[in-house]
Amino acid sequence: MENIKKNQNKYINPSLVLGTIKQSKGFLIIFASIVIGFVFFGLIVYTVLQNIKIPNDSMYQGILMLKQMNILQYYINDGAANSIIIGLVFTGIVAMAALLKDENKSTTEFLFAHPISRKKMFFTQMISFASILFLFSFVIMAISFILIITFNVFKFDFDVGQFFVYHLVLFIMNFIYGFFMYGLASIIKGKNYHAPAISIGIIIYLLSTIFKVLALALQSFVPWLDNFNYLFISNIMDILSFFAKGYITIVWQPILIWALAAIALNVWGYFRYQKKDLNCA
């Protein structure tokens, strides 16, 4: 009996991790299906464009540019916005639900009636959310790759490495953002966590889009406005460099800013969670 206790992980409860993943299975399938659905219909449009004749006229210039893209270029151009905003919303919900779901359902007291400390709960649910996020990212990457190859008639006439770089950067973005949201979950009450989990990700994406447009429009008047783009985690990937230079450029400033903020929030949240009132009834 003593040996069993010694072999038990001091910081992680594997059974609880697996249980959390199983409980999130339906939610994961729904969000992954939405992303894959966008990919599927986007590739159908790409196939149609490749098989129709478009007049070489200035009014069709935008469509002609899309037609001239290879399948990976079209995939990134068409799906980046959807992947970013859906990824942020999914990540926010999963990260906050990992800690706050039981508070929301007023089942925390039952959970802590079992032999698990708050310290162990904090790290266990952190692993749970990271595992769910990894599964979400991997499933989308794998199915998207299969779809691209299928629609491209099994030809590898695009940069396969950049496909995986693209998905790796998306995962890094979601992981850092999720880590930040997890820290936020550890310091707030859990009764209404869905609203911030959804709205924060959407607001970040909308604000980043607005500042990009403003920075571009006012570049000659206020060139420093472009620096505000570093404040948004959704801007860690320079997609334009892929079309201009053939490879995706990673922007390190948003990674550094959000990683430091996430670490600080989780350190604070860890100690806050030890004394937090978990009674949300």
Disulfide bonds with the S-S distance in Angstrom:
none
